[in-house]
């Protein structure tokens, strides 16, 4: 007998990146996994005879639980002062003096784990309220061994509640800390020889990330970080080609990266390499919008080469203070011209692949984790359509309903 069954629902299964609609459907769960999906008329018996608990969805839609596959949720401080100054016409030097990433690093280093848990939990609750059941959290605002490990411990603790699965990425190669300005190679030595081994030994990271860009690290420096990660058998991801073309997409593909993210300046050779390596493109429309960027990612090239397109919030204090995954769907459609179907696939099946979780979640299929969301909508495209709306009617994690914020 199944543990529970959900009836009188319409399903968007998202199999193969398509809506995969099943109307007047049923979905069954046992031991935290989906055991049956299909039309209710095809059930092998009456729901009450098949499952201990029957849930009537009253015509709601069910999608896989949404996945935010690129965030920086754990940090202290705020970029609000720089935001205000930039709109008043402040110069880059004035903005740097106002704080920038250095102030976030300072405050994150000074914050206790409990302070970081409190602030990050609030951000995570807002994502959960919009149907997110899996989230990736990066370090990168500590920039020394103790603070980076503190951030990753906090991220692990956030996942212990069980309401949201948390995957962690070590992003020591995010930026240069104040004590290493103009000494990038020495800082990369620290990342590779001290930080990364300590993080790996403590089992705090599921992947290793870096920023390969004019605003970050060179291809040669990034290669060193990836070689160190490879030696420790940790998969890699990359902030690639956001502000300049450093062939970051090709570099990510060379190391079989789970994903290459941003990609505004990626070239065709890099896109083709990603396609051949199976590397997912993670598009971050919140950052593009917040920075008022001019060059969009090469979506046409990515499509033509068959690169999966994931979407994420990039929640961070400097360039995307966003905790609405549904807003990201709309921005992906309006700014990058994705279809609503592509956008929804971008926060389900393709986002799962970007975290190495494609075999376990991201679609509604028998055998996968019973993580799904219920929606008061008339059709799936509504999730990308209405600005500021949140039609999420419920969240189910491993087959159990999650109590969301009021």
Secondary structure, DSSP 4 states (H G I P E B T S, - for coil): -EEEEEEEEEEE--GGGS--EEEEEEEEEETTEEEEEEEGGG-SS-HHHHEEEEEE-TT-EEEEPEEE-S------S--HHHHHHHHTT--HHHHHHH-HHHHHHHHHHHS-HHHHHHHHHHHHHHHHTTTEEEEEEE--SS-SHHHHHHHHHHHHHHHTTSSSEEEEEEEEETS--GGGTT-HHHHHHHIIIIIHHHHHHTT--SEEEEEESTTSB-HHHHHHHHHHHHHTT-EEEEEESSSS-SSHHHHHHHTT-SEEEE-TT--HHHHHHHHHHTPEEEE-HHHHHHTT-SPPP-HHHHHHTT--EEE----BTTTB----HHHHHHHHHHHH---HHHHHHHTTHHHHHHTT-TTTSSS--TTSB--EEEE--SSTTHHHHSTT---EEEEEETTEEPPPP-
